[in-house]
Amino acid sequence: MTIPKRLLAGITATLVLGTTLLAGCGSAASTANAKQVLKMTLLAEPQALDSSIANAAVSFNILSQVEEGLYRLDKDGKPVPAMAAGMPEITNDGKTYTIKLRDGVTWSDGSPVTAKDFVYAWKRTLDPNTKADYNFMVAWLKGGEAYMTGKGSADQVEVKAIDDKTLTFTLENPIPFMTAQLSFPVFFPEKQEFVEKYGDKYAADADKMIFNGPFTLSKWDHEQSLTLVKNDKYWDKSNVKLNEVDVQIASDNNTLANLYQSGAIDVARITRDQVDQWKSKPDYTVSPQLYMTYVEMNEDNPALKNEKVRQALAMAIDRSSFVDVVFHDGSKSPTGFVPSGTMDGNNKEFRADAGDVLPKYDAAQAKTLLAEGLKEAGLTAFPNLKFTGDDTEDGKKALEFIQGQWKQNLGIDVTVEAIPHKLRIDRGQKHQFDLLLFNWGADYNDAMTFLDCYESTSPFNEGKFNDPEYDQLIQKAKAESDGAKRAQYLVDAEKILVSKMPTAPVNFRAYSYLVKPNAKNILFFPYGSEWDLKGAYMQ
């Protein structure tokens, strides 16, 4: 999917804003500028462009340009009406929402977007047969959890189309950021007739998609590029200035910098040497993220099932050196499992509540813990495990750095396996790994988006961590309406993670970008979709 700092509805006091790039004036417009063509990159092939199935940031980036939900986030990260005609009417102690759709909203084939399209999409996501990773989010609807887990029916899910332009739904518990969350791709509408026409092939290619966003996907050359073009059926097309967005798939940092310097792309994400080269120039900007990188440990492995072994692996990594050597892009050494900038649901930043809780880097103590843990596990030596991650330049460098730390500080050898992003996601979902270098970006600005990943029943609990006390704290937090009590439950849950160490956090991400001075009004966000191009233009 994940990315820090959007303002969410109901939590406006202390959130940090998304970044709008409004660079200084450039030179005379080129032919491309006159034609309003923006050239971007993605670091990997989108894993899926089905809004029910998508589960990674590269997919959300594209989906948020070609499709649209009831609300969209503005430059300050606040929800503003999109498919909706206005803000929701919220009743029933914050649990029931009634939303009117605006007039004239259509799909790219000219047919109307209706309230039924939202009902169909949300229930399709919850359908156990869909196997949607983000179904847990739609399961916030009353009856959603039961349907998702096969204990209830679609008819019992409390979302209804009162008429073509009126949608109503009821939540199990009040969610203060729900209006903003309706901008997330899993809440986008889907046209039932179109989805069922293509079945398993739906959204597998550009010609098997239908659109209701600012752009349409006109071409998808898999593993190579995507081409977006302005959607002339979009309700707000007069405010969409770009005619085309050309997106190349490229992950090598030197390639990205060279493409940018040659003018082949207008926006590039950079790290390490490129940061030092560009950071004093007007093209350069940093966007802190609600996003973390960590080592997932599969507890099916006898060695990794032992807490002390997991603690040793975490403590043996010099995280400060890691963020500097591997990224050098504004990323920070982690201080917990929840990144800095994430809110607690009680108008405070979570890290201010929880403090610096991660054990410090300590090679000597890590070696002691490893010896104790192996003895407890009945092992005479650490097994030769595979350490799997992305085959991007940053991914390979991160794998090698951590591999070296474990060799140097613990005297153990792991075999590095760098594989394509899509395959890495698949391996994680199927629990087919020993150690996995994983990235997680927030789906909403609340600590729960990180902490509920470690529930025993979570589809994102790829290391199979299972702690009944932890599960109980997360469930209490989900049901708690008192903000202070809820925040404390989450703080207590993080303390269990620090004690049990099911994963080893290694950084809190920030992104460094190069943006051409004549590329205007690109919005960069800290979670969910990385960027928004609806109002962007070339000067």
C-alpha positions in Angstrom: 0.0 0.0 0.0 2.0 2.9 2.9 3.3 7.6 4.4 2.3 10.8 7.9 0.3 13.9 8.4 -3.1 14.4 6.9 -5.8 16.2 8.8 -8.7 14.0 9.5 -12.3 15.0 10.3 -12.8 15.5 14.0 -9.0 15.6 14.7 -8.0 19.0 13.6 -6.1 20.5 16.4 -2.6 19.1 16.0 -2.2 17.3 12.7 0.5 18.2 10.3 -0.6 19.0 6.8 0.0 17.3 3.5 2.6 19.0 1.2 1.7 21.1 -1.8 4.5 21.7 -4.3 4.2 25.2 -5.7 7.7 25.8 -7.1 9.0 29.0 -8.5 8.6 30.1 -12.1 10.4 28.0 -14.8 11.5 28.7 -18.4 9.2 29.1 -21.4 6.7 26.3 -21.8 7.9 23.4 -23.9 5.7 21.5 -26.3 4.9 19.0 -23.6 3.9 21.9 -21.2 1.6 23.4 -23.8 0.0 20.0 -24.1 -0.2 19.7 -20.4 1.7 16.4 -20.1 3.2 15.4 -16.7 5.9 12.7 -16.5 6.0 10.6 -13.3 7.4 7.3 -12.1 6.2 4.4 -10.0 8.8 2.3 -8.1 7.0 -1.0 -8.9 4.3 -2.5 -11.0 0.8 -2.0 -9.4 -0.1 -5.3 -7.7 -3.8 -4.7 -8.6 -6.0 -1.9 -9.8 -9.2 -3.4 -8.5 -10.2 -1.1 -5.6 -11.5 -4.1 -3.6 -8.2 -6.0 -4.1 -5.5 -3.4 -4.1 -3.3 -3.4 -1.0 -0.1 -1.4 -1.8 0.8 2.3 -2.3 1.8 1.9 -5.9 -1.8 0.7 -6.6 -3.4 3.4 -4.5 -1.4 6.1 -6.3 -2.9 5.2 -9.7 -6.4 4.3 -8.3 -6.7 7.7 -6.7 -6.2 9.4 -10.0 -8.6 7.3 -12.1 -11.3 6.6 -9.6 -13.0 8.6 -6.8 -15.0 8.1 -3.7 -17.5 10.2 -1.8 -14.8 12.5 -0.6 -11.3 13.6 -1.7 -8.6 15.1 0.5 -7.6 18.7 -0.3 -4.2 20.3 0.0 -4.5 20.5 3.8 -5.6 16.8 4.0 -9.2 17.7 4.9 -12.0 15.8 3.3 -14.0 17.7 0.7 -17.0 16.5 -1.3 -16.2 14.5 -4.5 -19.0 12.0 -5.6 -20.9 13.4 -2.6 -22.9 16.6 -2.9 -21.9 17.8 0.6 -20.6 16.6 4.0 -22.4 13.7 5.6 -25.3 14.0 8.0 -24.1 12.0 11.1 -26.6 10.8 13.7 -27.0 7.9 16.2 -24.2 9.1 18.4 -21.7 9.3 15.5 -22.5 5.9 14.0 -25.0 6.5 11.2 -24.1 8.5 8.1 -26.4 9.7 5.4 -24.8 11.1 2.2 -26.3 12.6 -0.9 -24.5 12.1 -4.2 -24.0 15.2 -6.4 -25.9 15.6 -9.7 -24.2 14.7 -12.9 -21.6 12.2 -11.6 -21.0 9.5 -14.3 -18.7 6.6 -15.2 -16.4 7.0 -18.1 -19.0 5.2 -20.3 -21.5 8.0 -19.5 -23.7 5.9 -17.2 -24.5 7.5 -13.8 -22.6 6.7 -10.6 -25.3 5.8 -8.1 -25.6 5.0 -4.4 -26.0 1.3 -5.4 -22.5 1.3 -6.8 -21.1 2.0 -3.4 -23.3 -0.6 -1.8 -22.2 -3.2 -4.3 -18.5 -2.3 -4.0 -18.5 -2.4 -0.2 -20.3 -5.7 0.0 -18.1 -7.2 -2.7 -15.0 -6.2 -0.6 -16.6 -7.9 2.4 -17.5 -11.0 0.5 -15.2 -13.8 1.8 -14.8 -15.0 -1.8 -13.2 -11.7 -2.9 -10.3 -12.3 -0.4 -9.8 -8.6 -0.1 -6.9 -7.6 2.2 -8.6 -4.3 3.1 -12.0 -5.9 4.0 -11.3 -5.2 7.7 -11.7 -1.5 7.0 -15.2 -2.0 5.4 -15.9 -4.3 8.3 -16.3 -1.2 10.4 -19.9 -1.3 9.1 -22.4 -2.9 11.4 -22.8 -6.5 10.2 -19.6 -6.2 8.2 -17.4 -8.3 10.5 -20.0 -11.1 10.5 -20.3 -11.2 6.7 -16.5 -11.0 6.2 -15.9 -13.9 8.5 -18.7 -16.1 7.1 -20.9 -15.7 10.1 -23.5 -13.4 8.6 -25.0 -12.4 5.2 -24.6 -9.5 2.8 -28.2 -8.5 3.6 -27.2 -7.9 7.3 -24.5 -5.4 6.4 -25.9 -2.0 7.3 -25.3 0.0 4.1 -28.2 0.9 1.9 -29.1 2.9 -1.2 -32.3 4.8 -0.2 -32.5 5.9 -3.8 -30.0 6.5 -6.6 -28.6 9.5 -4.9 -28.8 8.7 -1.2 -26.5 6.4 0.6 -26.8 5.5 4.3 -24.6 3.3 6.5 -24.2 2.5 10.2 -20.9 1.8 11.9 -20.4 -0.7 14.7 -18.6 2.1 16.7 -18.1 5.8 16.2 -14.9 6.5 14.1 -13.8 10.1 14.4 -11.9 10.1 11.1 -14.5 8.2 9.0 -15.4 11.0 6.6 -11.8 11.4 5.6 -11.5 7.7 5.4 -14.2 7.5 2.7 -11.5 9.0 0.4 -9.5 5.8 0.6 -9.7 3.5 -2.5 -11.4 0.6 -0.7 -14.5 2.8 -0.3 -14.6 3.7 -4.0 -17.7 2.7 -6.0 -17.8 -0.2 -8.5 -20.2 -0.8 -11.4 -21.6 -4.2 -10.8 -22.5 -4.9 -14.5 -18.9 -4.0 -15.6 -17.2 -6.0 -12.8 -19.2 -9.1 -13.5 -18.6 -8.8 -17.2 -14.9 -9.4 -16.8 -15.0 -11.6 -13.6 -11.4 -12.5 -12.6 -10.0 -10.4 -15.4 -11.7 -7.2 -14.1 -9.1 -4.4 -13.7 -6.3 -6.6 -15.0 -5.7 -4.3 -18.0 -6.6 -0.8 -19.0 -9.5 -2.0 -21.3 -11.0 -3.9 -18.4 -11.5 -0.9 -16.2 -14.1 1.8 -15.9 -13.4 5.2 -14.4 -15.1 8.0 -12.4 -12.0 10.0 -11.4 -10.1 13.0 -13.0 -8.3 10.7 -15.4 -8.8 7.4 -17.2 -6.1 4.7 -17.7 -5.6 4.6 -21.5 -2.6 2.2 -21.5 -1.0 -0.2 -19.1 2.2 -1.8 -20.4 2.8 -4.2 -17.6 6.1 -3.8 -15.7 6.9 -0.8 -18.0 4.5 2.1 -17.9 1.0 3.5 -17.5 -0.6 6.3 -19.4 -3.4 8.4 -17.8 -5.5 10.8 -19.9 -8.0 13.5 -18.8 -11.5 12.1 -18.2 -14.0 14.2 -20.2 -16.9 12.6 -18.3 -15.5 13.7 -14.9 -17.9 16.0 -12.9 -15.1 18.5 -12.2 -13.2 18.3 -15.4 -12.9 22.1 -15.7 -10.5 22.0 -12.8 -8.4 19.2 -14.2 -5.6 20.9 -16.2 -3.4 18.0 -17.2 -4.3 16.2 -20.4 -2.0 13.3 -19.9 0.2 11.7 -17.2 2.9 9.4 -18.4 4.1 7.0 -15.6 7.2 5.0 -16.0 8.0 2.0 -13.7 11.6 2.4 -12.5 13.1 1.6 -9.2 16.9 2.3 -9.6 17.8 5.5 -7.9 20.5 6.4 -10.4 18.1 5.8 -13.2 15.5 8.0 -11.6 18.0 10.8 -11.1 19.3 10.5 -14.6 15.8 10.5 -16.1 15.0 13.6 -14.1 18.2 15.4 -15.1 17.7 14.6 -18.8 14.1 16.0 -18.6 12.5 12.5 -19.3 10.5 12.8 -16.1 9.2 15.8 -14.1 9.1 14.2 -10.6 11.6 11.7 -9.0 12.0 10.3 -5.6 15.7 10.2 -4.6 17.9 8.8 -1.8 21.5 8.9 -0.6 24.0 10.5 -3.0 21.3 12.2 -5.0 20.0 13.9 -1.9 23.5 15.5 -1.2 23.7 16.5 -4.8 20.3 18.2 -4.9 19.3 19.3 -1.4 20.4 22.9 -1.8 18.5 23.3 -5.1 14.9 24.6 -5.5 13.9 21.3 -7.1 14.3 19.5 -3.8 11.6 18.9 -1.1 11.1 16.4 1.7 7.7 14.9 2.7 7.8 13.0 6.1 5.6 9.9 6.0 3.5 7.9 8.3 5.4 4.9 7.1 7.8 2.3 8.6 10.1 -0.4 7.5 10.6 -3.5 9.6 11.8 -7.0 9.7 8.9 -9.5 9.9 9.8 -12.7 11.7 7.8 -15.9 10.9 7.0 -17.6 14.2 6.4 -20.9 12.4 10.2 -21.2 12.5 11.3 -22.8 15.8 14.1 -20.2 16.3 11.9 -17.2 15.6 9.2 -18.5 17.9 11.5 -17.6 20.8 11.1 -14.0 22.2 14.7 -13.6 23.1 15.9 -14.6 19.6 13.5 -12.0 18.1 14.7 -9.4 20.6 18.3 -10.2 19.7 17.8 -9.8 16.0 16.1 -6.4 16.6 18.7 -5.1 19.1 21.6 -6.1 16.8 20.6 -3.6 14.1 22.2 -0.1 14.4 19.0 1.7 13.2 20.6 5.2 13.1 23.3 3.9 10.7 20.6 2.0 8.7 18.5 5.1 7.9 21.6 7.1 7.0 23.4 4.4 4.9 20.4 2.9 3.2 18.1 6.0 2.7 19.8 9.3 3.7 16.6 11.1 2.6 15.1 12.5 5.8 14.1 9.1 7.2 14.5 8.8 11.0 15.6 6.0 13.4 12.4 4.5 14.9 11.4 4.9 18.5 8.5 2.5 18.6 6.1 0.6 16.4 4.0 3.6 15.5 5.7 6.4 13.4 6.1 9.9 14.6 3.3 12.2 13.5 0.6 9.5 13.9 -2.4 10.7 16.0 -3.8 8.8 19.0 -7.6 9.5 18.3 -7.6 11.9 21.2 -6.2 15.0 19.5 -2.6 14.1 20.5 0.4 12.6 18.7 0.7 8.9 19.7 4.5 9.1 20.3 3.9 11.9 22.8 1.7 9.4 24.7 4.0 6.4 24.4 7.5 7.9 24.4 10.6 6.3 23.1 10.0 2.6 23.8 12.2 0.6 21.5 15.3 -1.0 23.1 18.5 0.7 22.0 21.0 -0.8 19.7 23.3 -3.0 21.9 25.4 -5.6 20.1 26.7 -7.2 23.3 23.3 -7.6 24.9 21.9 -8.9 21.6 24.5 -11.6 21.5 23.6 -12.6 25.1 19.9 -12.7 24.3 20.6 -14.8 21.2 22.5 -17.5 23.1 19.8 -17.6 25.8 17.0 -17.8 23.3 18.6 -20.6 21.2 19.1 -22.6 24.4 15.5 -22.1 25.4 14.4 -23.2 21.9 16.5 -26.3 22.2 18.9 -25.3 19.4 22.6 -25.5 19.4 23.1 -22.9 16.6 21.1 -20.3 14.7 19.6 -21.9 11.5 20.6 -20.6 8.1 17.4 -18.7 7.3 16.3 -16.7 4.2 16.0 -13.0 4.5 13.6 -11.8 1.8 12.8 -8.3 0.4 12.2 -6.2 -2.6 14.7 -6.2 -5.5 14.7 -2.4 -5.8 18.0 -0.7 -5.2 16.9 0.5 -1.7 15.5 -2.9 -0.9 18.7 -4.8 -1.8 20.8 -2.3 0.1 18.6 -2.6 3.2 18.8 -6.4 3.0 22.6 -6.4 2.7 23.0 -3.8 5.5 20.9 -5.9 8.0 22.6 -9.1 6.9 25.9 -7.5 7.6 24.8 -6.3 11.1 23.7 -9.8 12.1 26.9 -11.3 10.8 29.0 -8.7 12.6 27.1 -8.4 15.9 25.7 -11.9 16.3 28.0 -14.1 14.2 25.1 -15.5 12.2 24.6 -16.0 8.5 21.3 -15.4 6.7 20.8 -15.8 2.9 19.5 -12.7 1.2 16.7 -13.1 -1.3 15.8 -10.0 -3.3 12.6 -10.5 -5.4 10.1 -8.4 -7.3 7.7 -6.3 -5.2 4.6 -8.1 -6.3 6.1 -11.5 -5.4 7.4 -10.2 -2.1 3.8 -9.2 -1.2 2.5 -12.6 -2.3 5.1 -14.4 -0.2 4.2 -12.4 2.8 0.5 -13.0 2.4 1.1 -16.7 2.1 3.5 -16.7 5.1 6.2 -18.2 2.8 9.3 -16.7 4.4 11.6 -16.9 7.3 12.6 -13.2 7.7 10.9 -10.6 5.5 11.8 -6.9 5.0 8.4 -5.3 5.0 7.1 -1.7 4.5 3.8 -0.5 6.0 2.3 2.9 5.4 -0.7 4.3 7.3 -4.2 4.0 5.7 -5.5 6.7 8.0 -3.9 8.9 10.6 -4.4 6.9 13.8 -2.2 4.5 15.7 -4.7 1.7 15.1 -3.6 1.5 11.4 -0.2 0.1 12.6 -1.2 -1.7 15.8 -4.1 -3.8 14.5 -1.8 -5.4 12.0 -0.5 -7.6 14.9 -3.9 -8.9 15.9 -3.9 -12.7 15.6 -6.7 -12.6 13.1 -5.3 -9.7 10.9 -4.5 -10.6 7.3 -1.5 -8.4 7.7 -0.1 -10.4 10.6 2.3 -12.2 8.3 4.6 -13.4 11.0 1.7 -15.1 12.8 2.2 -13.2 16.1 -0.5 -14.4 18.6 -0.9 -12.8 22.0 -4.4 -13.0 23.7 -3.7 -9.9 25.9 -2.7 -7.9 22.9 -5.8 -8.9 21.0 -7.9 -7.9 23.9 -6.4 -4.5 24.1 -6.9 -3.8 20.4 -10.5 -5.0 20.7 -11.1 -2.7 23.7 -9.6 0.2 21.8 -11.9 -0.4 18.8 -15.0 -0.4 21.0 -14.0 2.5 23.3 -15.7 5.9 22.7 -13.7 7.7 25.3 -10.6 9.1 23.5 -8.3 9.1 26.5 -9.1 5.5 27.4 -8.8 4.4 23.8 -5.4 6.0 23.5 -4.1 4.3 26.7 -5.3 0.9 25.4 -3.2 1.5 22.3 -0.1 2.6 24.3 -0.4 -0.6 26.4 -0.7 -2.7 23.3 2.5 -1.2 21.9 4.3 -2.1 25.1 3.5 -5.7 24.5 4.9 -5.5 21.0 8.1 -4.1 22.4 8.3 -6.9 24.9 7.5 -9.7 22.5 9.2 -8.1 19.4 7.3 -9.9 16.6 8.9 -7.6 14.2 12.0 -5.3 14.3 11.3 -1.7 13.2 14.3 -0.2 11.4 13.1 3.2 10.2 10.4 5.9 10.1 10.3 6.9 6.4 10.4 10.3 4.8 10.5 10.8 1.0 12.9 13.2 -0.8 11.6 14.4 -4.1 12.9 16.3 -7.1 10.1 18.3 -8.8 10.6 20.4 -11.9 10.0 24.1 -11.2 7.3 24.3 -13.8 5.3 21.3 -12.4 2.7 23.0 -10.2 0.2 22.0 -7.6 1.1 18.3 -7.1 -0.1 17.3 -3.7 2.1 14.9 -1.7 0.4 13.1 1.2 1.9 11.2 4.1 -0.3 8.2 3.9 -2.7 6.3 1.6 -2.1 7.6 -1.9 1.4 9.2 -2.1 0.4 11.9 -4.5 -2.7 13.6 -6.1 -2.7 15.1 -9.5 -6.2 16.4 -9.9 -5.2 20.0 -9.7 -1.7 19.7 -11.0 -0.5 21.5 -14.2 2.6 22.3 -16.2 3.4 26.0 -16.4 
